[in-house]
Amino acid sequence: MPKRRRQARIPTPAWERPRGAIGRRLLGRGGQFYGTVVVGLLVVVALAVVGYAFGSDYLEKQRRPGSTAIQVEDTKFRLDYFSRRLKMYVTQFGGQSADAVQPATAVPAVADLLIQEEILFRFAEERNVTASDEEVDGAIATRIGTGVDDPSFDAVFKTELTRSQLSEDEYRRMIKASVLTDKMKQEFEKEVPKTAESAHYRQILVATDEQAQEIGDKLAAGEDFAALAKESSLDTLTKENGGDVGWVPKGVLDPSLEELIFALDPKGLTNIPIAQGVFIIEMLEKDDDHAVEDTQKVPLAGRSFQNWLTEKKTGFTIVNNMDLTSGDQKKIEWAVKRAYQS
């Protein structure tokens, strides 16, 4: 009797197989295993991101002292140098006392000073102004309170270098710039004219707008300006003179203040708000060609010097990372912290 042929099994397609072991396991691993792997990978990625951020921040902090604070053309002033100059400036104006100059004033002042020094080194010779090594030595001796020929000069100078934390080259460069500044101002002083447009006025300084309004009402009622100045003015320089400032040539005052004062006609009154309060100004007389006194030549020369600096800055590439509004805040904080620590 012939054998019965066994019917061949037709394999079930994978997509039709029952969800059993293959659905629960892949390559011999369970779903829990792969869930653990995914979590582990996420942790590794998170740690890598944190590590990168920490490493970048660490490297940035390490490099920060040598980074650029101020750049004038191709000359770069390092942040650690800026911080040392800032500390010297703060020490000069109050040190660590309650009256110390604040960062909002000190930081821009030092930034401007470094830019000014570089401009002097580049352009002072155009006006035949130079500073010899002997002049620099003399200025250093004056600054540290000794004489160039004094046997203690070298020792005292080394002590000053230690205190300032500047190298000898850095210190001498700073002093040379100071000598150039003084000599430039002397040159501009020679150019001050003998006469200038001038104004004779008096002023009362009060703390608030309300007080200025009260003074104004009293003046309108006929009270004497000089008497009110002696009674109420906060300006100690003019108070005892009844607020009389005397003759002031154009070019001495701050430009914004000068513009308002010189716009007044004789007997004219105006109120001018300033940081310290409010000025009440009364114009007494004006002269287009008044004699300039010797004491007024210095501020006039100073204005000319500042105008010269401003002119030279034009067209210059200047990068100021210490600008309080648009600069690098981390660099500013770094410099301020070190400059103001005791």
C-alpha positions as CSV (number, residue, x, y, z in Angstrom):
1,M,0.0,0.0,0.0
2,P,1.6,3.3,-1.1
3,K,2.7,5.7,1.6
4,R,0.7,8.9,2.1
5,R,2.8,12.0,1.2
6,R,3.0,14.5,4.2
7,Q,1.5,17.8,3.2
8,A,4.2,20.5,3.3
9,R,3.9,23.4,5.9
10,I,3.6,26.8,4.4
11,P,5.5,29.2,6.7
12,T,3.5,32.0,8.2
13,P,4.7,35.5,7.2
14,A,6.5,37.4,9.9
15,W,3.8,40.1,9.9
16,E,1.2,37.5,10.6
17,R,3.1,35.7,13.4
18,P,1.6,36.0,16.9
19,R,3.1,38.6,19.1
20,G,5.0,36.2,21.3
21,A,8.7,35.9,22.1
22,I,9.8,37.7,19.0
23,G,7.6,40.7,19.9
24,R,8.9,40.8,23.3
25,R,12.6,40.2,22.5
26,L,14.9,41.6,19.9
27,L,18.3,40.0,19.2
28,G,17.9,38.2,22.5
29,R,17.3,41.4,24.5
30,G,14.2,42.5,26.3
31,G,12.5,45.9,26.0
32,Q,13.5,46.8,29.5
33,F,17.2,46.5,28.5
34,Y,16.8,48.9,25.6
35,G,14.9,51.3,27.8
36,T,17.8,51.3,30.2
37,V,20.2,51.9,27.3
38,V,18.2,54.9,26.1
39,V,18.1,56.4,29.5
40,G,21.9,55.8,29.9
41,L,22.6,57.5,26.5
42,L,20.5,60.5,27.5
43,V,22.4,60.8,30.8
44,V,25.7,60.6,28.9
45,V,24.6,63.3,26.5
46,A,23.4,65.5,29.3
47,L,26.7,65.0,31.2
48,A,28.6,65.8,28.0
49,V,26.7,69.0,27.5
50,V,27.3,70.1,31.1
51,G,30.9,69.1,30.9
52,Y,31.4,71.1,27.7
53,A,29.7,74.1,29.2
54,F,31.8,73.8,32.4
55,G,35.0,73.2,30.4
56,S,34.3,76.2,28.1
57,D,33.5,78.4,31.1
58,Y,36.7,77.2,32.8
59,L,38.8,77.9,29.8
60,E,37.3,81.3,29.3
61,K,38.1,82.2,32.9
62,Q,41.6,80.9,32.5
63,R,42.1,83.0,29.4
64,R,40.3,86.1,30.6
65,P,43.2,87.9,32.2
66,G,45.1,87.8,28.9
67,S,42.1,88.8,26.8
68,T,41.8,92.3,25.3
69,A,40.2,95.1,27.3
70,I,41.0,98.0,25.0
71,Q,42.3,97.9,21.5
72,V,43.5,101.0,19.6
73,E,44.4,100.1,16.0
74,D,46.9,97.3,16.5
75,T,47.8,98.1,20.1
76,K,46.0,95.8,22.6
77,F,45.8,96.4,26.4
78,R,45.2,93.2,28.3
79,L,42.5,92.8,30.8
80,D,44.9,92.1,33.7
81,Y,46.8,95.3,32.8
82,F,43.6,97.3,32.7
83,S,42.6,95.9,36.2
84,R,46.0,97.0,37.6
85,R,45.6,100.5,36.2
86,L,42.1,100.6,37.5
87,K,43.3,99.7,41.0
88,M,45.9,102.5,40.8
89,Y,43.2,105.0,39.8
90,V,40.9,103.9,42.6
91,T,43.7,104.1,45.1
92,Q,44.5,107.6,43.9
93,F,40.9,108.7,44.4
94,G,39.8,107.4,47.8
95,G,41.2,103.9,47.9
96,Q,38.9,101.5,49.8
97,S,37.2,104.2,51.8
98,A,33.6,105.1,51.6
99,D,34.5,108.1,49.4
100,A,36.3,105.9,46.8
101,V,35.5,106.7,43.2
102,Q,32.8,104.3,42.0
103,P,33.2,101.8,39.1
104,A,30.7,103.8,37.0
105,T,33.1,106.6,37.0
106,A,36.5,104.8,37.3
107,V,36.1,102.2,34.5
108,P,35.3,104.7,31.7
109,A,38.0,107.1,33.1
110,V,40.7,104.4,32.8
111,A,39.5,103.3,29.4
112,D,39.7,106.9,28.1
113,L,43.1,107.3,29.7
114,L,44.6,104.2,28.0
115,I,43.1,105.4,24.6
116,Q,44.5,108.9,25.3
117,E,48.0,107.5,26.0
118,E,48.1,105.6,22.8
119,I,47.1,108.6,20.8
120,L,49.8,110.6,22.4
121,F,52.4,108.1,21.6
122,R,51.3,108.1,17.9
123,F,50.8,111.8,17.4
124,A,52.5,114.0,20.0
125,E,55.6,114.4,17.7
126,E,53.4,116.1,15.1
127,R,53.4,119.0,17.5
128,N,57.1,118.6,18.3
129,V,56.3,117.2,21.7
130,T,58.5,114.4,23.0
131,A,59.6,113.0,26.4
132,S,63.2,112.0,27.0
133,D,64.3,109.3,29.4
134,E,65.7,111.9,31.7
135,E,62.3,113.6,31.9
136,V,60.6,110.3,32.5
137,D,63.0,109.6,35.4
138,G,62.4,113.0,36.9
139,A,58.6,112.4,36.7
140,I,59.0,109.0,38.4
141,A,61.1,110.5,41.1
142,T,58.5,113.2,41.8
143,R,55.8,110.6,41.9
144,I,57.6,108.3,44.4
145,G,58.8,111.2,46.5
146,T,62.6,111.0,45.9
147,G,65.3,112.4,43.6
148,V,66.8,110.8,40.6
149,D,70.2,111.1,42.1
150,D,69.1,109.9,45.5
151,P,70.9,106.6,46.4
152,S,67.5,105.2,47.5
153,F,65.8,105.9,44.1
154,D,66.2,102.3,42.7
155,A,65.0,100.7,45.9
156,V,62.0,103.1,46.3
157,F,61.2,102.6,42.6
158,K,61.2,98.8,43.0
159,T,58.9,99.1,45.9
160,E,56.5,101.2,43.8
161,L,56.6,98.6,41.0
162,T,55.7,95.9,43.5
163,R,52.8,98.0,44.9
164,S,51.5,98.9,41.4
165,Q,52.0,95.3,40.1
166,L,53.3,96.9,36.8
167,S,56.4,95.9,35.1
168,E,59.1,98.5,34.8
169,D,58.4,99.0,31.1
170,E,54.6,99.4,31.8
171,Y,55.3,101.9,34.5
172,R,57.7,103.9,32.5
173,R,55.3,103.9,29.6
174,M,52.5,105.2,31.8
175,I,54.7,108.0,33.2
176,K,56.0,108.9,29.7
177,A,52.4,109.4,28.6
178,S,51.8,111.7,31.7
179,V,54.9,113.8,30.7
180,L,53.6,114.0,27.1
181,T,50.2,115.1,28.4
182,D,51.6,117.9,30.5
183,K,53.9,119.2,27.7
184,M,51.0,119.1,25.2
185,K,48.8,121.2,27.5
186,Q,51.6,123.6,27.9
187,E,51.8,123.9,24.1
188,F,48.1,124.5,23.8
189,E,48.3,127.1,26.6
190,K,50.7,129.1,24.5
191,E,48.0,129.3,21.8
192,V,45.3,130.6,24.1
193,P,44.2,134.1,22.7
194,K,44.6,137.2,24.9
195,T,40.9,137.9,24.6
196,A,37.8,135.8,24.1
197,E,34.0,136.0,24.1
198,S,33.1,136.1,27.9
199,A,30.2,136.2,30.2
200,H,29.8,137.7,33.7
201,Y,27.1,135.9,35.7
202,R,26.1,134.7,39.1
203,Q,24.5,131.5,40.3
204,I,22.7,129.7,43.0
205,L,22.9,125.9,43.4
206,V,19.9,124.1,45.1
207,A,19.2,120.4,45.5
208,T,15.7,120.1,43.9
209,D,13.4,121.5,41.3
210,E,11.0,122.6,44.0
211,Q,13.7,124.7,45.7
212,A,14.7,126.2,42.4
213,Q,11.0,127.2,41.8
214,E,10.9,128.8,45.3
215,I,14.0,130.8,44.6
216,G,12.6,131.8,41.2
217,D,9.3,133.0,42.8
218,K,11.3,135.1,45.3
219,L,13.3,136.7,42.6
220,A,10.2,137.4,40.6
221,A,8.8,139.1,43.8
222,G,11.8,141.4,43.8
223,E,14.1,139.7,46.4
224,D,17.9,140.3,46.0
225,F,19.8,137.5,44.1
226,A,23.0,138.0,46.1
227,A,21.1,137.7,49.5
228,L,19.3,134.6,48.3
229,A,22.7,133.1,47.2
230,K,24.3,133.7,50.6
231,E,21.2,132.2,52.3
232,S,20.4,129.2,50.1
233,S,23.2,128.3,47.7
234,L,25.0,125.0,48.0
235,D,27.9,126.2,45.9
236,T,30.6,127.0,48.5
237,L,32.9,128.7,46.0
238,T,30.5,131.5,45.1
239,K,28.1,131.5,48.0
240,E,29.8,134.2,50.1
241,N,30.2,136.4,47.0
242,G,26.5,136.4,46.5
243,G,26.8,133.8,43.8
244,D,29.1,136.0,41.6
245,V,31.2,133.8,39.3
246,G,33.0,136.6,37.6
247,W,34.0,136.8,34.0
248,V,34.2,133.4,32.3
249,P,35.6,133.0,28.7
250,K,33.9,130.7,26.3
251,G,35.6,127.4,26.3
252,V,36.1,127.0,30.1
253,L,32.7,125.5,31.0
254,D,31.2,122.1,30.1
255,P,29.9,122.5,26.6
256,S,26.3,121.6,27.5
257,L,26.3,124.1,30.4
258,E,28.1,126.7,28.4
259,E,25.6,126.7,25.6
260,L,22.7,127.5,27.9
261,I,24.6,130.2,29.8
262,F,26.0,132.0,26.8
263,A,22.5,132.0,25.2
264,L,21.2,134.4,28.0
265,D,21.0,138.1,27.5
266,P,22.0,140.5,30.4
267,K,19.4,140.3,33.2
268,G,18.2,137.0,31.9
269,L,17.5,134.1,34.2
270,T,17.4,130.3,33.6
271,N,17.4,127.0,35.6
272,I,19.9,124.3,34.6
273,P,19.6,120.8,36.1
274,I,22.9,119.1,36.8
275,A,23.9,115.9,38.7
276,Q,24.3,117.8,42.0
277,G,20.9,119.6,41.8
278,V,19.8,122.7,39.9
279,F,21.7,125.9,39.0
280,I,19.8,129.2,38.9
281,I,21.7,131.4,36.6
282,E,21.4,135.2,36.2
283,M,23.4,136.9,33.4
284,L,24.9,140.2,34.4
285,E,26.9,141.3,31.4
286,K,28.6,139.9,28.2
287,D,31.6,140.9,26.2
288,D,32.7,139.6,22.8
289,D,36.3,140.6,23.4
290,H,37.1,140.3,27.1
291,A,40.7,139.9,28.4
292,V,41.5,136.3,29.4
293,E,43.1,136.0,32.8
294,D,46.2,133.8,33.3
295,T,44.2,131.5,35.6
296,Q,41.7,130.9,32.8
297,K,44.4,129.8,30.3
298,V,44.8,126.4,31.8
299,P,41.2,125.3,31.4
300,L,41.1,126.8,27.9
301,A,44.2,124.9,27.0
302,G,42.6,121.7,28.5
303,R,39.6,122.2,26.3
304,S,41.8,122.6,23.2
305,F,43.8,119.4,24.2
306,Q,40.5,117.4,24.5
307,N,39.4,118.7,21.1
308,W,42.7,117.6,19.6
309,L,42.3,114.1,21.1
310,T,38.8,113.9,19.7
311,E,40.0,114.9,16.3
312,K,42.7,112.2,16.4
313,K,40.3,109.5,17.4
314,T,38.3,110.1,14.2
315,G,39.0,107.3,11.8
316,F,40.8,105.2,14.4
317,T,39.7,101.6,15.0
318,I,39.0,101.5,18.8
319,V,37.6,98.4,20.5
320,N,36.4,99.2,24.0
321,N,35.4,96.0,25.8
322,M,35.1,98.0,29.0
323,D,32.3,100.2,27.9
324,L,29.7,100.0,30.6
325,T,26.7,99.8,28.2
326,S,28.0,97.9,25.2
327,G,31.2,96.2,26.5
328,D,31.9,92.7,27.8
329,Q,30.2,92.6,31.2
330,K,32.2,89.6,32.4
331,K,35.4,91.4,31.7
332,I,34.2,94.5,33.4
333,E,33.1,92.5,36.5
334,W,36.5,90.7,36.5
335,A,38.5,93.9,36.4
336,V,36.3,95.7,39.0
337,K,36.4,92.8,41.5
338,R,40.2,92.8,41.5
339,A,40.6,96.6,41.4
340,Y,38.3,97.1,44.4
341,Q,39.5,94.3,46.6
342,S,41.7,95.3,49.6
